[in-house]
């Protein structure tokens, strides 16, 4: 029991440390992107925080298997270099017995990954999707920053001097709207602007303003005055989760369609990957004590990256109907285990023959 607690603490603490570092690296890039969008008025702060929260479990789904693999490699490698494994073998622990000991903390991490992929990530994806629906999708009006020029996906440029205290109206609005069928542009000015809804669509309504249509290469300009001018607004959000990602696993299984089954296979593959990499890194870690425990870190990372990439391509093949949903991604796991078996079998044969 003491040995089990020792191994479990070492592996779980190392996994947590590696996961934290990798998560900070992954989220920092996303946070900078979202922060730029929020500063430019393309994204609301509330929705930015929700999307970052949604990406934490979806990132941990991929980070935790890698962190567990590296943790086992580092812990077993350190114990091998410090002769702790020799002492355990002298006390009667075989390699199989030691592997069974590290299997318990590894199963705990695998169960955590399964909970994230099967339950928490879809739940948070549904929360994000519902927030988008409640906001009826973000538009440039929702995220406007007074005193700053902003543009949307259609190429429209909007500027507002100020916003009313109740945040219901823009004050002194200037809009540049390109005309695709001509080289002219539409310049709009309005004393105020507000949102209106008509048949489920959002419109920006300019009040008491002028419309200028022309080009900087021509003196032929059309100028007109208006009391009301309506501009249809489109969604500005491009980071919402895919509809399949937000569906519960039971719903995906009931549908029985290839795309839905591919998502289920992907979710199941993540905890499986945690266990299937263990024999490989355990055998590497308990190798020669003269080897540095950091020697195999980069190769192991590349192998696991290739593992994940192969699973991703297989998932896309199932969605496109190029691969059968059953056994689906299980073939990738079997191929990996077979490759590891051949690798270590050849290595063992070479050592017995004296080739190595």
Secondary structure, 3 states (H helix, E strand, C coil): CHHHHHHHHHHHHHHHHHHHHHHHHHHHHHHHHHHHHHHCCCCCHHHHHHHHHHHHHHHHHHHHHHHHHHHHHHHHHHHHHCCHHHHHHHCCCCHHHHHHHHHHHHHHHHHHHHHHHHHHHHHHHHHHHHHHHHCCCCCCCCCCCCCCCEECCCCCEEEEEEECCCCCEEEEEEEEEECCCCCCEEEEEEEEEEEEEECCEEEEEEEEEEEEEECCCCCCCEEEEEEEEEEEECCCCCCCCCCCCCCCHHHHHHHCCHHHHHHHHHHHHHHHHHHHCHHHHHHHHCCCCCCCCCCCHHHHHHHHHHHHHHHHHHHHHHHCCCCCCCCCCHHHHHHHHHHHHHHHHHHHHHHHHCCC
